[in-house]
Amino acid sequence: MSRHHDELLPFFGLEPPAASTRRRFLQLFGGGIVVAVSARDLLALQEESPRPSLVRELPGDFNAFLRIGEDGRVTCFTGKIEMGQGVVTSLAQTLADELEVPLEVVDVTMGDTDLCPWDMGTFGSMTTRYFSPALRAAAAEAREVLLELGAERLKVPREHLLARQGQIVDTADPARKVSYAELSKGQAIGRRLGRKAVLESVADFDVVGRPVRRRDAEVKVTGRAQYAGDLRREGMLYARLVRPPVHGATLRSIDVAGAAAVEGATVVRDGDLVAVLHPTPDGAEQALARVKAQWNRPASELDQDSIFDHLVKVAPAGETVAEGGSLAAGRAAASAFARRTYHDGYRAHAAIETHTALAAFSDDRLTIWASTQTPYPLRAEAAEALGLPEDAVRVVPPFVGGGFGGKTANQQAIEAARLARLTGRPVQVAWTRAEEFFYDNFRPAAVVTIDAGVTPAGRIAYWDYAVYFAGDRGADQFYDVPHHRTVAAPTGFWGVPGAHPFAVGPWRAPGNYTNTFARESHVDILAAAAGLDPVEFRLRNLTDATMRGVLQAAAERFSWRPAKAPSGRGQGVACGIDAGTSVALAAEVEVDRSSGRVHVTRLVCAQNMGLCVNPAGATIQIEGCLTMGLGYALAEEVRFKGGEVLDRNFDTYELPRFSWLPAISTVIIDAPSEAPQGGGEPAIIVVGAAIANAVFDAIGARVLRMPLTPARVKAALAAT
């Protein structure tokens, strides 16, 4: 990974690139009212941010989040991108309510580095939590400026006016009004409010909180949505690159004569980059097949089974991230004890769209259309790689066909940019599925050990927790444990050279589902040791009102009937917190003892995400999380030998199928008085744990390694 990606991950201290000038900004936008968000409007965001770098002070002239055009349409500009999470809809809802305009007049421009405010990237379920407040501040100031302008136009005191449906209206005489479009007249208005704008009350919202159909739904289901691989430019070449057979291999010799002989083919070599290009993708593929390369391969015996001992061996000294009380006192108070080690393997992001980019030069400026979660970091990385000033690089993300953290890295875009400069023509690089698996920054394998005990009264007496290479996200102890310690080695899952045989990185709710799997499996073990029903045991050890609420809501919707596990019914539960959202999941499974195959028949998920901007979108997010979670819980695991990735396609790397889907029910706790929290990741973190607990309840066998493959279930049965 480049220096920029090292800084980006995890959450992600990258300094913002230099801002565009006001002149450049106005040239791009043309007319309209441009409203800037001042630094003081963003200070409150920093206070709740997990890293100070999440929010940066942006120059006022650059930090324009919206534009009101002469035609009355309103454009929202955001550095975030749309990769299926639905923020193209929820951001429009937020802006419409705060600015007091109809939702249907709001357009959203996303991720264009020439048009949009700088953003560190789209990940971590942070769009609603960290971008929306800044957008609301901009919209509130715009509304107040428009009221001032309206007062001057109508010659009516400001306090007699209302902003409503894109118009400034005289409350004493509603026939007297002026539209936002009339006030803008295509001119950039530099007026500032001079005071902090008062935000709309949630009680006054008309659009936020209502279910709204996703505005990208129609173009996607009809196939009209444009992704990076759909784009074409005159004279464009398709590139295929020579790739090593294993990670760590070095090129010993190469013969490209056969490739060069293919009619229309161009062969390019620039340092470590060797590529064949052709006006057609098939021609590029044909030319690549004729390249003869020999490689020096590194020696390594690590595989998906031996990796766990290796990780514990090479892990640095752990950092205590939380502790309280005395573990010795807790052990003295306990009457039953449990010590277990949990393993979790590597996983691919496996997005439908592979990494793709199109790069082209025009008038000494480089434009990159890329499937990326991080357009601004990509701009900085491309500028550095090609020795260009950042304002000579523009990144334009079309729709992104899934990311899940995997498209924070931009190798394909840098390859396309280098080749475009070398050939002088537009170049598209679209990875094959095999390349996608090989170069994926996998979710890292990890190990968790837990030593804990329970009192005769069914209370958790102590909790000694150590996690290796999953980080501490989700390792927080929200149960009431008087004596506890949590150690993470390292606190993130990067930064230990040689720990992993290939690149690793964030995978939807990074590290959390590993920690949740271990914690919630262990809580179930303690519940069984105490002779208590799993839900009752959790409630007995919870005073957190929000977590109790989601657990009770899930249990009620599930029609949970208390019983000590294993009851033979195949029911399990798990709780967790991610992106500020509390979530609980109840699962029901059937287990075939002869084959070891697990079939999930029912899932009920409840979550409290504060004010829910779009309940329809949030429901889809939950259902998507649960569906994707079936994969990591039951089947997905990257097999490898040394630096060779053995899984190169979906014939061996098994994703969830429609036939796997259980009945799914969702409960979104109504909490309009609370700040909106993330919805793109929380529900996925509890899937593995709830299923593992349900498997134990069904057959009395505890599987301590994900995924819960048939072989592991059978092995656990044999060990009981």
Summary of the structure (lengths in Angstrom):
residues: 720
radius of gyration: 27.2
end to end distance: 44.9
largest distance: 84.9
contacts: 2630
relative contact order: 0.11
helix: 34%
strand: 23%
